[in-house]
């Protein structure tokens, strides 16, 4: 583990910060307030994005200290399976290497029987969740979303279904003519347990116009998410970073997430998703040359921990985006969740991701124990399922 992330064991915020090296008075005050339990303001978060040297080390250390205060000396993971049921999509986002047109040779569509088989395979491997998302085909029956839920529940009634982004909910509601509130209620009645807060990317309209101009706007995304919360459907929240966005855009995005959480309290976690670039139009057109640096990965996760303090307790380090080893580092810099086993993963892989598609539960446990943390297998909504002993305990 990098020496710069070693933590001094001192009591009191002032002593703790003094042990981390020379800091500017402004940075010291921001981190002191965070240690005292106050979430960051927007300007404070923006200042932390410019932290370097001792300031960067202090940010990581303070984020870790706050994380331990909020959730303990633990790290969680969920045993789940991704089911990306089609790559046929009319949206055409430039950041996406996954989508295909209906005429492409490698376009695919899973049948309900395929989805049932994958659910049963996941169940046999101990999964408690299937995460289901897909493209938006031009010729699509909006009730197929309902039928997917029915198929899963018929094959594994106890399986938690975490499915359908706000963009998919909007598309399905338009195709069925139900309106998204009625559509969401139907999905809940058929077994939808929670929703991924994806299709968010970055909530700056000028950025979205370049990377995903056909996606739903922030106001509609937020209204669908808040409606889900009011109906008793929890959601995650996400950001995709490391492309053409600025630190100001990231902070504004987190502000929008915080505003939703203040209103509804229905967000279970914040999941920063590093941009994977090689097979995307953004890269082919020369608009991006690479994805996020490890430095930006650390800052986004650590700042998120301090920004959402007292509002969203769980910050995920998505190993499939950044790799298990960097995810380990982030679990000592504000993150508390390793994500899921996945079992198969098409979206990051299609964009050029090089990480594996499956991590076994024993691998999560070993990686977490290496950090001196207690591994916990969790449910989708962060209920403990199995608590493991620390290494050497």
C-alpha positions as CSV (number, residue, x, y, z in Angstrom):
1,X,0.0,0.0,0.0
2,X,1.4,3.4,-0.9
3,X,3.2,5.1,2.0
4,X,1.3,8.4,1.4
5,X,-1.9,6.7,2.6
6,X,-0.5,5.6,6.0
7,X,-2.6,7.1,8.8
8,X,-1.4,8.6,12.1
9,X,-3.2,7.3,15.1
10,X,-3.9,10.6,16.9
11,X,-7.0,11.9,18.8
12,X,-8.5,15.3,18.0
13,X,-8.9,16.9,14.6
14,X,-6.1,19.5,15.1
15,X,-3.5,16.9,16.2
16,X,-4.6,14.6,13.4
17,X,-4.1,17.3,10.7
18,X,-0.8,18.6,12.1
19,X,0.6,15.1,11.8
20,X,-0.2,15.0,8.1
21,X,2.2,17.7,7.1
22,X,2.1,21.4,6.3
23,X,-1.2,22.5,4.9
24,X,-2.5,25.9,3.8
25,X,-4.8,27.5,6.3
26,X,-7.7,27.3,3.9
27,X,-7.3,23.5,3.3
28,X,-6.7,22.9,7.0
29,X,-9.9,24.6,7.9
30,X,-11.9,22.7,5.3
31,X,-10.6,19.3,6.6
32,X,-11.0,20.4,10.2
33,X,-14.7,21.1,9.6
34,X,-15.1,17.8,7.8
35,X,-13.5,16.0,10.8
36,X,-16.0,17.7,13.0
37,X,-18.9,16.2,11.0
38,X,-19.8,19.0,8.6
39,X,-20.4,18.1,5.0
40,X,-18.4,20.1,2.4
41,X,-19.9,23.1,0.7
42,X,-19.5,23.4,-3.1
43,X,-16.6,25.9,-2.9
44,X,-14.8,23.7,-0.4
45,X,-15.2,20.6,-2.5
46,X,-13.9,22.5,-5.5
47,X,-10.8,23.6,-3.6
48,X,-10.0,20.0,-2.6
49,X,-9.9,19.0,-6.3
50,X,-6.8,21.2,-6.5
51,X,-5.1,19.5,-3.5
52,X,-1.5,18.2,-4.1
53,X,1.3,16.8,-2.0
54,X,0.6,16.9,1.7
55,X,-2.9,18.3,1.0
56,X,-3.7,15.3,-1.1
57,X,-2.5,13.0,1.6
58,X,-4.5,14.9,4.2
59,X,-7.6,14.6,2.0
60,X,-7.3,10.8,1.7
61,X,-6.6,10.4,5.4
62,X,-9.5,12.6,6.5
63,X,-11.9,10.8,4.1
64,X,-10.8,7.5,5.6
65,X,-11.2,8.8,9.1
66,X,-14.7,10.1,8.3
67,X,-15.6,6.8,6.6
68,X,-14.6,4.8,9.6
69,X,-16.7,7.0,11.8
70,X,-19.7,6.6,9.6
71,X,-19.6,2.9,8.8
72,X,-16.8,1.4,10.9
73,X,-13.6,-0.4,10.0
74,X,-15.4,-2.4,7.3
75,X,-15.7,-2.9,3.6
76,X,-18.7,-4.5,1.9
77,X,-19.5,-6.3,-1.3
78,X,-22.6,-7.9,-2.9
79,X,-22.8,-11.2,-4.7
80,X,-24.7,-10.3,-7.9
81,X,-24.9,-10.9,-11.6
82,X,-25.1,-8.4,-14.4
83,X,-27.6,-9.2,-17.1
84,X,-27.3,-6.7,-20.0
85,X,-30.2,-8.1,-22.0
86,X,-29.5,-6.3,-25.3
87,X,-26.9,-4.0,-26.9
88,X,-29.4,-2.8,-29.5
89,X,-29.8,0.9,-28.8
90,X,-31.0,4.0,-30.7
91,X,-29.5,6.6,-28.3
92,X,-26.0,6.6,-29.7
93,X,-24.0,8.1,-26.8
94,X,-20.5,9.0,-27.8
95,X,-19.0,7.7,-24.5
96,X,-20.5,4.2,-25.0
97,X,-18.8,1.4,-26.8
98,X,-21.6,-1.1,-26.0
99,X,-24.4,0.0,-28.2
100,X,-25.1,-1.5,-31.6
101,X,-27.7,-0.8,-34.3
102,X,-30.3,-3.4,-35.2
103,X,-28.4,-4.1,-38.5
104,X,-25.0,-4.8,-36.9
105,X,-23.7,-8.4,-37.0
106,X,-22.9,-8.5,-33.3
107,X,-26.2,-7.1,-32.0
108,X,-27.9,-9.4,-29.6
109,X,-31.2,-9.8,-27.7
110,X,-31.7,-12.1,-24.7
111,X,-35.0,-14.0,-24.6
112,X,-36.9,-14.3,-21.3
113,X,-35.6,-17.9,-21.2
114,X,-32.0,-16.7,-21.5
115,X,-32.6,-14.3,-18.6
116,X,-34.2,-17.0,-16.5
117,X,-31.2,-19.3,-17.1
118,X,-28.7,-16.6,-16.2
119,X,-30.7,-15.9,-13.0
120,X,-30.6,-19.6,-12.0
121,X,-26.9,-19.7,-12.7
122,X,-26.4,-16.7,-10.4
123,X,-28.5,-18.2,-7.7
124,X,-26.4,-21.4,-7.8
125,X,-23.3,-19.3,-7.2
126,X,-24.9,-17.6,-4.2
127,X,-26.1,-14.4,-5.8
128,X,-28.7,-12.3,-3.9
129,X,-29.1,-9.8,-6.7
130,X,-29.4,-9.6,-10.5
131,X,-28.6,-6.2,-12.0
132,X,-30.5,-5.8,-15.2
133,X,-30.0,-3.0,-17.8
134,X,-29.9,-2.9,-21.6
135,X,-29.9,-0.7,-24.7
136,X,-33.1,0.9,-26.0
137,X,-34.1,-0.9,-29.3
138,X,-36.1,1.0,-31.9
139,X,-38.6,-1.9,-32.2
140,X,-39.3,-2.6,-28.6
141,X,-42.4,-3.5,-26.5
142,X,-42.3,-1.5,-23.4
143,X,-44.0,-4.3,-21.5
144,X,-40.8,-6.4,-22.0
145,X,-39.5,-4.7,-18.9
146,X,-42.4,-6.0,-16.9
147,X,-42.0,-9.5,-18.5
148,X,-38.3,-9.5,-17.5
149,X,-39.3,-9.0,-13.8
150,X,-41.9,-11.8,-14.1
151,X,-39.4,-14.2,-15.6
152,X,-36.8,-13.6,-12.9
153,X,-39.4,-13.9,-10.1
154,X,-40.7,-17.1,-11.6
155,X,-37.3,-18.7,-11.7
156,X,-36.0,-17.3,-8.3
157,X,-38.7,-15.6,-6.2
158,X,-36.2,-14.6,-3.5
159,X,-33.8,-12.8,-5.9
160,X,-33.5,-9.0,-5.5
161,X,-34.0,-7.3,-8.8
162,X,-31.9,-4.1,-9.2
163,X,-32.9,-2.9,-12.6
164,X,-33.7,-0.3,-15.3
165,X,-32.1,3.1,-15.3
166,X,-34.2,6.3,-15.4
167,X,-33.6,6.4,-19.2
168,X,-35.1,2.9,-19.5
169,X,-38.0,3.9,-17.3
170,X,-38.7,6.9,-19.5
171,X,-38.5,4.8,-22.6
172,X,-40.7,2.1,-21.3
173,X,-43.3,4.6,-20.0
174,X,-43.4,6.3,-23.4
175,X,-43.8,3.0,-25.3
176,X,-46.6,1.8,-23.0
177,X,-48.3,5.2,-22.7
178,X,-48.5,4.8,-19.0
179,X,-46.5,7.8,-17.8
180,X,-43.4,7.1,-15.7
181,X,-45.2,7.1,-12.3
182,X,-47.7,4.4,-13.4
183,X,-44.9,2.5,-15.2
184,X,-42.7,2.5,-12.0
185,X,-45.7,1.4,-9.9
186,X,-46.2,-1.5,-12.3
187,X,-42.5,-2.5,-12.1
188,X,-42.6,-2.4,-8.3
189,X,-45.8,-4.5,-8.3
190,X,-44.0,-7.1,-10.5
191,X,-40.9,-7.3,-8.2
192,X,-38.6,-4.5,-8.9
193,X,-36.6,-4.0,-5.7
194,X,-34.4,-1.1,-6.5
195,X,-33.1,1.0,-9.4
196,X,-29.6,1.9,-10.6
197,X,-29.0,5.6,-10.7
198,X,-27.3,5.4,-14.1
199,X,-27.9,7.3,-17.3
200,X,-26.7,10.3,-15.2
201,X,-23.2,10.7,-16.7
202,X,-22.5,14.4,-15.7
203,X,-25.4,16.8,-15.1
204,X,-24.0,19.7,-17.1
205,X,-26.0,20.3,-20.2
206,X,-23.1,21.5,-22.3
207,X,-21.1,18.4,-21.5
208,X,-24.1,16.1,-22.1
209,X,-24.7,17.8,-25.5
210,X,-21.3,16.5,-26.5
211,X,-21.3,13.1,-25.0
212,X,-24.9,12.0,-24.9
213,X,-27.1,14.6,-26.5
214,X,-30.1,12.2,-26.8
215,X,-30.2,11.3,-23.1
216,X,-32.9,12.7,-20.8
217,X,-32.2,16.0,-19.1
218,X,-31.3,16.4,-15.5
219,X,-34.7,17.7,-14.5
220,X,-36.5,14.6,-15.9
221,X,-33.8,12.2,-14.5
222,X,-34.3,13.7,-11.1
223,X,-38.1,13.6,-11.3
224,X,-38.0,9.9,-12.2
225,X,-35.6,9.1,-9.4
226,X,-37.6,11.1,-6.9
227,X,-40.9,9.4,-8.0
228,X,-39.2,6.0,-7.6
229,X,-38.3,7.0,-4.0
230,X,-41.8,8.2,-3.2
231,X,-43.1,4.8,-4.4
232,X,-40.7,3.0,-2.1
233,X,-38.1,2.1,-4.7
234,X,-34.6,3.0,-3.6
235,X,-31.9,3.9,-6.1
236,X,-28.2,4.3,-6.3
237,X,-26.6,7.4,-7.7
238,X,-23.7,7.7,-10.1
239,X,-21.4,10.0,-11.9
240,X,-19.2,9.2,-15.0
241,X,-16.0,11.2,-14.7
242,X,-12.6,11.5,-16.5
243,X,-13.7,12.6,-20.0
244,X,-14.4,16.2,-20.9
245,X,-15.9,17.4,-17.6
246,X,-14.3,19.9,-15.2
247,X,-14.1,19.8,-11.4
248,X,-16.8,22.4,-11.4
249,X,-19.0,20.0,-13.3
250,X,-18.3,17.2,-10.9
251,X,-19.2,19.4,-7.9
252,X,-22.4,20.6,-9.6
253,X,-23.4,17.0,-10.3
254,X,-22.8,16.0,-6.6
255,X,-24.9,19.1,-5.6
256,X,-27.8,17.8,-7.7
257,X,-27.5,14.3,-6.1
258,X,-27.4,15.9,-2.6
259,X,-30.5,18.0,-3.3
260,X,-32.4,14.8,-4.3
261,X,-31.2,13.0,-1.2
262,X,-32.3,15.9,1.1
263,X,-35.8,15.8,-0.4
264,X,-36.4,12.0,-0.5
265,X,-33.7,10.1,1.4
266,X,-34.0,7.3,-1.1
267,X,-30.4,7.0,-2.4
268,X,-28.5,4.0,-1.0
269,X,-25.0,4.8,-2.4
270,X,-22.9,7.0,-4.6
271,X,-20.9,5.2,-7.3
272,X,-18.2,7.1,-9.2
273,X,-17.7,5.5,-12.6
274,X,-14.4,6.2,-14.3
275,X,-14.7,6.7,-18.0
276,X,-13.3,3.9,-20.2
277,X,-12.3,5.4,-23.5
278,X,-10.6,3.1,-26.1
279,X,-13.6,1.9,-28.1
280,X,-15.7,5.1,-27.8
281,X,-16.6,7.8,-30.4
282,X,-15.3,10.4,-28.0
283,X,-11.8,8.8,-28.3
284,X,-12.1,8.1,-32.0
285,X,-13.1,11.8,-32.7
286,X,-10.1,13.0,-30.6
287,X,-12.2,14.6,-27.9
288,X,-10.6,12.6,-25.2
289,X,-7.1,10.9,-25.2
290,X,-7.5,8.8,-22.1
291,X,-9.7,8.2,-19.1
292,X,-9.2,9.4,-15.5
293,X,-5.9,9.3,-13.8
294,X,-5.5,7.5,-10.5
295,X,-5.1,10.9,-8.9
296,X,-8.6,11.9,-10.1
297,X,-10.0,8.6,-9.0
298,X,-8.8,9.2,-5.5
299,X,-10.0,12.8,-5.4
300,X,-13.5,12.0,-6.6
301,X,-14.0,9.2,-4.1
302,X,-12.5,11.0,-1.1
303,X,-14.3,14.3,-1.8
304,X,-17.6,12.4,-2.3
305,X,-17.1,10.9,1.2
306,X,-16.8,14.4,2.7
307,X,-19.4,16.0,0.5
308,X,-22.1,13.5,1.3
309,X,-21.2,13.1,4.9
310,X,-24.4,12.4,7.0
311,X,-26.5,12.0,3.8
312,X,-25.2,9.1,1.8
313,X,-23.1,6.8,3.9
314,X,-21.9,4.4,1.2
315,X,-19.3,5.3,-1.5
316,X,-18.5,2.5,-3.9
317,X,-15.1,1.9,-5.5
318,X,-16.2,0.1,-8.8
319,X,-13.4,-2.5,-9.3
320,X,-14.6,-3.2,-12.9
321,X,-13.9,0.4,-13.9
322,X,-10.6,1.0,-12.0
323,X,-9.3,-2.5,-11.2
324,X,-9.2,-4.3,-7.8
325,X,-5.8,-2.9,-6.7
326,X,-6.8,0.7,-7.1
327,X,-10.2,0.0,-5.6
328,X,-8.2,-1.3,-2.5
329,X,-6.4,2.1,-2.3
330,X,-9.8,3.9,-2.4
331,X,-11.1,1.8,0.4
332,X,-8.5,3.6,2.5
333,X,-9.5,7.0,1.1
334,X,-13.2,7.3,1.7
335,X,-14.8,4.4,-0.1
336,X,-16.4,1.6,1.9
337,X,-17.9,-0.7,-0.8
338,X,-16.1,-2.9,-3.4
339,X,-19.2,-3.3,-5.6
340,X,-20.4,-6.7,-6.8
341,X,-19.1,-10.0,-8.2
342,X,-20.9,-9.2,-11.5
343,X,-20.3,-12.6,-13.1
344,X,-20.5,-11.0,-16.5
345,X,-20.0,-7.5,-17.6
346,X,-20.5,-6.2,-21.2
347,X,-20.7,-2.4,-21.0
348,X,-17.2,-1.6,-19.6
349,X,-15.7,-4.4,-21.6
350,X,-17.2,-3.1,-24.9
351,X,-15.8,0.3,-24.2
352,X,-12.3,-1.1,-23.9
353,X,-12.2,-2.1,-20.3
354,X,-9.5,-4.7,-19.5
355,X,-10.6,-5.9,-16.0
356,X,-12.1,-9.3,-15.4
357,X,-15.8,-9.8,-15.6
358,X,-16.1,-11.7,-12.3
359,X,-14.5,-11.6,-8.9
360,X,-15.3,-14.4,-6.6
361,X,-16.5,-13.6,-3.0
362,X,-13.4,-15.2,-1.6
363,X,-11.3,-12.7,-3.6
364,X,-13.2,-9.8,-2.1
365,X,-12.7,-11.2,1.3
366,X,-8.9,-11.6,0.8
367,X,-8.5,-8.1,-0.7
368,X,-10.4,-6.5,2.2
369,X,-8.5,-8.4,4.8
370,X,-5.2,-7.2,3.3
371,X,-6.3,-3.7,4.4
372,X,-7.0,-4.7,7.9
373,X,-10.7,-4.2,7.4
374,X,-13.7,-6.5,8.2
375,X,-15.2,-7.9,5.1
376,X,-19.0,-7.9,5.0
377,X,-21.3,-9.5,2.3
378,X,-24.2,-7.2,2.0
379,X,-27.6,-7.0,0.4
380,X,-28.4,-4.6,-2.4
381,X,-29.7,-2.1,0.2
382,X,-26.7,-2.5,2.5
383,X,-28.1,-5.0,5.0
384,X,-25.4,-7.3,6.3
385,X,-25.7,-10.9,5.1
386,X,-22.4,-12.4,6.3
387,X,-19.7,-10.7,8.5
388,X,-16.2,-12.3,8.1
389,X,-13.4,-12.1,10.6
390,X,-10.5,-9.8,9.9
391,X,-7.2,-11.5,9.0
392,X,-5.5,-12.9,12.0
393,X,-8.7,-12.5,14.2
